Amino acid sequence: MITIPTPGYRWARHRLARVLLAWLCLAPMTVLAEQVSPTPEAQVDVYMQQQMRKLRIPGMAIAVVKNGHIVLTRHYGVASVEFDQPVRDDTVFAINSITKAFTGVAAMRLVQSGKLDLSAPVSRYLGDLPEAWRAVTIRQLLTHSSGLPDIMRAPTVETDATAAWSWIKQQPVVFPPGKRFNYCQTNYTLIQRVLNTIEGRALDAPLAEEQIRLAGMTQTSYGDAYDVIIGKAPTYRWILPGPFVNGYSGAPPEAPRVLKAASERFLPFRRASSGLNSTATDLARWLVAMADGRLLDATSRDLLWQPASFTDGRPGQWGLGWEVLARGTHRAVGMTGGGRAAVFFYPDDGVGVVILTNLAGAFPEDMVDKIASLYAPTLPLAGVPALRIALEDQGYQHTPEVVAAIEAKNPHLRWSEMELSDWAYRLLSSGRARESLPIFQLIVTKFPHSADAEDSLAQVHHLLGNIKEAIRHYRRELEIDPSVESARRHVEEMTRKAAK
């Protein structure tokens, strides 16, 4: 017999649940700590589901590697909104620029075998280059410090590779090689041609097949929205309402937004920089193969993750296809893709984290430190990662006191303007303008002579309708750097509107 609970039974059950919840809230924390100790896996589930709700991410898959083993795989939400298909262990996601990390490994495999010299000019391996390109080194290409124009600006970059390549060779260089960082896809198109020339393959041949085979990656392949890839999740993006300033939305979080499907094209000549698709488990296998020496020996791996310096001696933030970030006295090395995928390894802690989503603008790179800290309890998180984890938990309105607490605990801490700014702009890009504001304010406080910091803060105030504050910071930017015509124009326009 099946018993159907009466309304009175349900009321009593719900009342009991409320009583138990109230007791839990009032119980001394020491007692709870003794009785309930959430596992890292349980904490991952709670945290990732919170992030999915906050950012409205349709679907996600993650994997964690520790000491050479895959210790966690998880999948959440829907892979296909249209067909209401859930994310599964074998769901494939586009990983976009994470492809560059595979290219860095492919290059280092040739360095390891003595076939490629990182210090050599690209002209040693390729002819038919503009004169201004010939002295750029292989290392400068891999670390985005070449100063070359970006092929993504070519009108036919998604339709005609020959025309795009012809067009980009006519463009002027941006700065002398090695002067500074500039993320540029031309770098990796050249690397693709160099590596394939050395190996005797077609110039546009893909570079990662050997790594895929050695790592046992069974569901990883090249392709884009025009290819049929079994088990692949579509990619989505939220279209935010206005107001807009420089393309960023100042709409509040509760404002309605529209989910749209995204379509991307990666012609073969760009597949050293983009175009791989994979699963969280396959990427975890790749991290394991990186750590155990199947892909590179220890010396080559260290060189891969050695950040290059600029010509004036300033340290950069990029190794060879991998971003290199300080985590206290430890390191985090990895790559992100399309604002929706992140793969990071913590070599001093033996931990790797893979987070793949189907939402452009999810920025899972801002989640990896939290996950890594659950599996590497001694990971010395300070600065930006510690601040980010605390504010996601406590709220961004607590930025000043959280910063003070972090600095009290780490008296020798040096904040990174670039890392703070990158994070703040990711918040801004995902429609979290109000949460980005205290971060931009922090940057101005810590770097009072930075015109870029003043410009960014002015822009956010402008976006949020704080016109007087926007004008004040644009004027401060002009005091630091009188040559910034855009700041002067903004001041004139806003002053004129305010006078009406």
Buried (B, 14 or more C-beta within 10 A) or exposed (E): EEEEEEEEEEEEEEEEEEEEEEEEEEEEEEEEEEEEEEEBEEBBBEBBBEBBEEBBBBBBBBBBBBEEEBBBBBBBBBBBBEEEBEBEEBBBBBBBBBBBBBBBBBBBBBBBEEEBBBEEBBBEBBEEBBEBBEBBBBBBBBBBBBBBBBBBBBEBBBEBBEEBBEBBBEBEBBEEBBBBBBEBBBBBBBBBBBBBBBBEEEBBBBBBBBBBEBBEBEBBBBBBBEEEBEBBBBBBBBEBBEEEBEEBBBBEEEEEBEEEEBEBEBBBBBBBBBBBBBBBBBBBBBBBBBBEEEBBEEEBBEBBBBBBEBEEEEEBBBBBBBBBBBBBEBBBBBBBBBBBBBBBBBBBBBBBBBBBBBBBBBBBBBBBBBBBBBBBEEBBBBBBBBBBBBBBEEEBEBBEEBBEBBBEEBEEBEBBEBBBBBBBBBBBBBBBBBBBBBBBBBBBEBBEEBBBBBBBBBBBBBBBEBBEBBBBBBBBBBEBBEEBEEBBEBBEEBEEEEEE
